[in-house]
Amino acid sequence: MYAPTRHSAPARPLRPAPAAVVLLAALLLLLTGCVGGSGGSGGNGASRGGASASARPSAAGRWLPRPGVSWQWQLSGRLDTSVDAAVYDIDGFDHPAATVAQLHRAGRKVICYVSTGAWEDFRPDAGKFPKAVLGEGNGWRGERWFDIRRTDVLEPLMAARLDMCRAKGFDAVEPDNMDGYRNRTGFPLTAADQLRYNRLVARLAHERGMSVGLKNDLGQIPQLVGDFDFAVNEQCAQYGECERLKPFVAAGKAVFHAEYELPTGRFCADSRRLRLSSLLKKYELGAWRQAC
């Protein structure tokens, strides 16, 4: 989850590559039989143009990011497309298809951030959620937990959000607020309720040809690692929990990890050992980052 901003500036256009470079790249792809993917260099050792080093196709043709791939997570402010990262995780509502296409042309994969576990009063579809499914606030202004037991109400609304991500060309989805059962939501949610709902969200993403990440929810990783294609985690180093993400790495699935309060010297060595894709970010999740 993040501090919401209602008005994001338009994305900065990418500088087009020279025609000779484009022709040479196309010839190399033809000769090597490479499949489209994202490389990119960052502090974690991924290399721009090395699709095989950062991703592998799933049996269903979805993009599956590998452990250690570089990433950028920006959910507020003017999008900085100059960050040297193979994967961009950006807000699905705030950015148009043209931005996703620009990032694709630069060789990046793009993840669609959407909240699937909490209502946000600043979203254009906020009025479609009945009050009966809105619970307590989740600590961020304008946000309230969903009653995830009400899949009869939430499934079509979440499907519409993921339709938006697909229509804009996103490769994957970061569904946020996926651990309501561990919080004071105003509803008597159980671990079983959360498992059922998280699997529903994963299925909706997969049906639309997109990969999907498990956001936080460390306690249910053993049950859910097979349902999700990567993980997104906040502050596992600060709370001594990064070892719990090992099942994703063992399965060849990336763990996109961010810290806010620890300096990189306090977590990067462990991140490299565990093969996490780790960043130091500020809470507003603007463009600024320090990669391991």
N, C-alpha and C positions, 0 to 999 in steps of 0.2 A: 504494500500500500504506500501511498505517497501523498505529500501535500498537494492538493489539487490546484490547478490554475485554469481559469475559465477561458482565457484568451491567449492562445499560443501564436507567436509570430509565424509568418509563412516560412517554409523551408528554404534554405539557401540553395540556389541552383548549383549543380555540379559542373565543373569545367569539362567540356567534351574532350576526349582523347584525339590526338592527331590522326588523320586518315591512315597514314602509313602504319601507325601502331595498331590500329584496329585491324587492318588487313593482315599484318604479321600475326596477331593473336588468333585470328580466324584460321590462318594456315596451320599454326601450331596445334590448335584444337583438332583440326581435320587429320593431321598426321598422327597425333598421339591417341586419338579416340577418347579424349577426355569428356566427361559428362559435366554439364554446368554445375558450379558450386562456388563456395566462397573460400578463399584463402585469407590472406590478410596477415600483417605482422603486428605484433603487440608485445607487451612485456612477457607474455607467456609462451612465446616461441612459435606461434603459427606463422605461416608464410603466405604472402599475397600471391594468388594464382595457384596455390597448391590445394585444389579441391579435395584430393584424396587424403590430405593430411588433416582436414577440418571436418569432413562430413562423409557420410556413406548413405546410399539410398536404402530405404526400407523395402520390404517385400511388396508393399502397397505403393511404392514410388514416392513416399514422403521423404523430405529432407530430415536426416538424423544427425545432429551435431555431435562430434566426437569430443571426448575430454580434452581440455586444454586450449580449445579454440578461443581466439580473442573476441571480445565483445565490447560494445558501448551501450549503456543504459541511459536514455535521456527522455524524461517525461514532462519536462517543463522548459520554457524559454524557446528562443529561436534555435531550430535544429542545426547543429554543426555537423555537416557532412564530410568534413575534412579529417575526422578522427580515423586513425589507421587501425581499424578493427574489422574483422571478417563478418561479424554479426552486429546488427543494430536492433535494439529493443525500444520501440517507440509507441506512443499513444495511438490506438486504433481510430479513435474518433477525431483526433486533432489533425491528422495528416491525410492528404488525398492520395489517390492511386498514383498520381504523377510523382509524388515523393518516393513511394515504394519503387516505382519504375526507375527513377534516377539512381537509387541505391543499388538496384539490381544491375544497372549498366556499369556501375563501379565495381561489380563483383561481390557485393555484399548480400547476405541473407537477412531477412527482415522479420522480426517478431512483433506481433500485434498485442499490445497491452490492453486488456479489458478487465473490468471488475465483474466477476461472476458470483461473488459471495456477499457483496454489499451494494446497497443502493447509493447512488450519487445524485444529488439534487441538481447538479449542473450539466447533466447529460441531456441530449435532445430527446431521448426516449424515457426520461424520468417519469413522466405522467402516465405511462402505460403500466406501471407497477401498482397494484392495489395496496392500500394501507395495511391490509391484513397480513401481508408478507414482510412488512417493515418492522424491525425490532429496535434494539437499543443502538446508540451511536457507537462507532468503532474507534473513536478517538481522533478522527479527522473531520474537520468542519464539513457539514453537508452530507455526511455518509452515515448509513445505518445498515446493520446486519440484515440479511435475508433469512426468512424461515425456509431453509433449504429442504425441509420435508415436503414443501408444496411444489413438487415438480410439475404438477398439472398446470400451475401458473408460470413457473420459472422456465421450464424447458422451451416453450416456443419463443419466449423473450430472449433467452440465451442463444437459441438457434439463430434468431434474427441478428444478434450482435456478431456471431461468427460468420453469418452470411456476408455481413459488411466487411469483415476481415478478408474473406475469400475474394469478394468482388474487387477489393483494392489491390489484390495480388500478394498479400502477405504469405510468407512461407510457414509460419508457425504462430502459436498463440501463447501468451503469458496470462493465464486466468488468475486474478488476484483474490485475496480474502478467502482462501480455500481451507481455513482451519477454524471456522466459527465454533465448532463444538468445544474448543478449548477456551472460549471467551464468554463473557457475559453478553449474550445476544438478545435476551428477553424471551428466548424459546428453550425448551428442554431438549436441546440437540444432543445426540449420542454419537459415539465413534462410528457406529453402523450407519447412521444418517449421513455422516460426512463421507464415508467410503462410497456409499451409493451415489451421492451427489457428484463427488469428484470423478467417479467413473462415467457418469452421465456427461459431464463436461468434456472428458477425454474422448468419449464416443462421438459427440457432436463435432469436435474438431477433426477427428479422423475421417468421419463421413464426408467432410468437405475438403479432404486431401491435404490438410495441414497437420504438422506435428504440434505437440502440446507439452507444456512444462508443468511440473508439480511445484507450486509456489509454497515455500516453507512446509508446514505440515510434516515435520520430521518424524513424529511418532507413527505415522502410517506409511512410511517409505517401504518397509518390507512387504506390505500388502499391495502397494500401488506402483512399485517400480516397473512392473510389467505392463501397466496401463499407460504410462507416460514416457515420452521420448527424451526428456531432459528435465533438469531441476533448476529452479531459481530460488536462491536463498539469501536472506538478509541476516547478517551479524552472527553467523555460526561461530566465528572465531571469538568474538567478544563473550559469548556464553558457553564456550568450550564444547560445541556440538558438531563440529565439522566432520568428525569421524562417522557420524550417523549418515552422512551422504555417500559413503563408500559404495553401497549397493548400486548406485547409478553409474559410478565410474567403472565398477567391476563389470557392468553390463555394456560397457562401451558407450555410455551416454554422458553428455556434457553436464557439468554443474556450473551454472552462472551464479557467481557469488559476489555480494557487495558488503563492505563494512562502512560505517559512518564515523565511528569514534576512535578506532584504533589506528595508529600510524602503520604504514605498510611494513615497517620493520618488525611489527608485532605479529604479523600473520602471513606474510608472503612466503616465508620458508616452508611453513606447514602447507600452504596452498600448493606450492610446487610439488611437495612430497605427495600430496593427495590428488594431484592433477586437476585442481579446481581452476576455473577461469575467474580470477578474483580481481576486484576493483576496490579502490577507496573512493567513495562518493560523498557528496553533501546531501542532507536530507531532502532538499527540494528536487534532487535528481535532474539538475541542469546539465550542461555540456561538460563541466569540469570533471576530471577523473584522474586517478593515478592507478596504472595497471601494475600488477606483479610481474 
